[in-house]
Amino acid sequence: MSTTDATTQNRLESFRARKDEFFKAEPGSPLTPEQQERFTALAYFPENPALALEVPLDGSGDDCGEVLTIGTTDGQAKQFERAGRIQFEAAGQPVTLTVFKEQSRGRYYLPFRDATAGTDTYAVGRYLDIRTRPNGNLLVDFNYAYNPYCAYGDGWSCPIPPRENVVKARIEAGEKLFADRADLVHE
């Protein structure tokens, strides 16, 4: 393993350990107090270097810059600007995903649902926060893909990945399905 790979792996391990500690101990955790008592750690795919990408954002589509209303798990809607698209390969399949920009914060945001949804990962989909590199490309590291708070319990309003971000490929990186759902009440 190269020094760069070791640094990246240590950064990811540290990130995951901090997230686990937040979920276990902090009052702002999406877990109920009962879940926090039982909680040990979130489940993740092993680090997948092939899905840590630096890619250009293609903002040339006619619909780029358009504001899109995305439905949420509680029936509300949130608005995001369609910033552009990224292309890459996952599990040997070509993938195109739309990157959005949050209206309120101006950050890049990637809601997606892949072929792992409902079995290995949260059925509704996962999210990824994206950073811009100094050269203008996007750092899209699916090892940091995470479940929305709705995966842990009710009472959250989580955007549902739009149809254009539902892909057939398996994106085997990032957070897996949360196993402790025993105390969830669904009507």
C-alpha positions in Angstrom: 0.0 0.0 0.0 1.4 3.4 -1.0 1.6 6.3 1.5 -1.2 8.1 -0.3 -3.4 5.0 -0.1 -2.6 4.6 3.6 -3.4 8.2 4.3 -6.7 7.9 2.4 -7.6 4.8 4.3 -6.7 6.3 7.7 -8.8 9.4 6.8 -11.8 7.2 6.0 -11.4 5.0 9.1 -11.1 8.2 11.2 -14.2 9.7 9.6 -16.2 6.5 10.2 -15.0 6.3 13.9 -16.1 9.9 14.5 -19.5 9.2 12.9 -20.0 6.1 15.0 -19.2 8.1 18.2 -21.6 10.9 17.2 -24.4 8.3 16.6 -23.7 6.5 19.9 -23.2 9.5 22.2 -24.5 12.8 20.9 -27.9 14.3 21.6 -28.1 15.4 17.9 -27.8 11.8 16.7 -30.7 10.5 14.5 -30.9 7.4 16.8 -33.4 7.2 19.6 -32.0 6.8 23.1 -32.9 3.1 23.0 -31.1 2.7 19.7 -28.1 4.6 21.1 -27.9 2.2 24.0 -27.6 -0.8 21.7 -25.5 0.9 19.0 -22.0 -0.3 18.4 -21.2 0.8 14.8 -22.6 1.5 11.4 -22.1 -1.1 8.7 -20.0 -0.1 5.7 -18.7 -1.7 2.5 -14.9 -2.2 2.6 -13.1 0.8 1.2 -13.3 0.7 -2.6 -10.5 2.8 -4.2 -12.1 2.3 -7.6 -15.1 4.5 -6.5 -13.0 7.4 -5.2 -13.2 9.5 -8.3 -12.1 12.8 -9.5 -14.3 13.7 -12.5 -15.4 16.7 -14.5 -18.9 18.1 -14.1 -20.6 18.2 -17.5 -22.8 21.3 -17.3 -23.6 21.4 -21.0 -27.1 19.9 -20.9 -30.1 22.1 -21.7 -31.6 21.4 -18.3 -28.4 22.4 -16.4 -29.1 25.4 -14.2 -32.7 24.4 -14.0 -34.3 24.3 -10.5 -35.9 20.9 -9.8 -38.4 20.2 -7.0 -37.6 16.9 -5.4 -40.0 15.0 -3.2 -39.2 14.0 0.4 -40.0 11.0 2.6 -42.5 13.1 4.6 -44.4 14.3 1.5 -42.8 17.8 1.4 -40.6 19.0 -1.4 -37.2 20.7 -1.6 -35.7 22.6 -4.4 -32.2 22.0 -5.9 -30.5 23.3 -8.9 -29.4 20.8 -11.5 -25.6 21.6 -11.7 -24.6 19.0 -14.3 -23.8 15.3 -14.7 -20.9 13.0 -14.0 -20.0 9.8 -15.7 -18.0 6.9 -14.4 -18.0 3.1 -14.2 -19.2 0.9 -11.3 -19.1 -2.9 -11.3 -18.2 -2.8 -15.0 -21.2 -0.7 -16.0 -21.3 2.9 -17.2 -23.1 5.2 -14.8 -24.4 8.8 -15.3 -25.6 10.7 -12.3 -26.9 14.2 -12.0 -25.2 16.5 -9.4 -27.4 19.0 -7.7 -26.6 22.3 -5.9 -28.3 23.0 -2.7 -30.3 26.3 -3.0 -29.6 27.4 0.5 -26.0 26.5 0.9 -24.6 26.4 -2.6 -23.0 23.0 -2.0 -22.9 20.1 -4.4 -25.2 17.2 -3.5 -25.6 13.8 -5.0 -28.7 11.8 -4.0 -28.7 8.4 -5.7 -30.2 4.9 -5.6 -28.3 2.0 -7.0 -28.8 -1.8 -7.3 -27.8 -2.3 -3.7 -30.9 -0.4 -2.4 -33.3 -2.5 -0.4 -30.8 -5.4 0.2 -27.4 -4.1 1.2 -28.3 -0.4 1.5 -31.2 1.8 2.5 -34.2 1.2 0.1 -34.8 4.9 -0.6 -31.2 5.6 -1.5 -28.1 7.3 -0.2 -26.4 10.7 -0.4 -23.0 12.0 -1.1 -21.6 15.4 -0.5 -19.2 16.5 -3.2 -16.2 18.9 -3.1 -14.6 20.8 -5.9 -10.9 20.4 -6.6 -8.7 23.4 -7.4 -8.6 22.2 -11.1 -12.4 22.5 -11.3 -13.1 18.7 -11.2 -15.3 17.2 -8.6 -14.1 14.8 -5.8 -16.7 12.1 -5.8 -15.7 9.5 -3.2 -18.5 6.9 -2.8 -16.7 5.5 0.2 -18.3 8.5 2.0 -21.8 7.7 0.7 -24.3 7.8 3.6 -27.8 7.1 4.6 -30.2 9.9 5.1 -31.5 10.3 8.7 -34.8 8.7 7.6 -33.0 5.4 7.5 -32.7 5.4 11.3 -36.2 6.5 12.3 -39.3 8.6 11.6 -39.7 12.3 11.9 -37.1 13.4 9.3 -37.7 15.0 5.9 -35.3 13.4 3.4 -35.1 14.1 -0.3 -35.8 11.0 -2.4 -33.3 10.5 -5.2 -35.0 11.6 -8.5 -35.6 9.1 -11.2 -32.5 10.3 -13.2 -30.3 9.2 -10.3 -31.7 5.7 -10.0 -29.1 3.4 -11.6 -28.9 -0.4 -12.3 -25.2 -0.7 -11.3 -24.1 -1.7 -7.9 -22.2 1.1 -6.1 -20.5 -1.1 -3.5 -19.0 1.7 -1.3 -20.0 3.7 1.7 -22.6 3.1 4.3 -24.8 0.0 4.3 -28.3 -0.7 5.6 -28.9 0.2 9.3 -29.8 -3.1 11.0 -31.5 -1.8 14.2 -34.9 -0.8 13.0 -36.9 -2.7 15.7 -38.3 0.4 17.4 -39.5 2.1 14.2 -43.2 2.6 13.9 -44.6 2.8 10.4 -48.2 3.6 9.8 
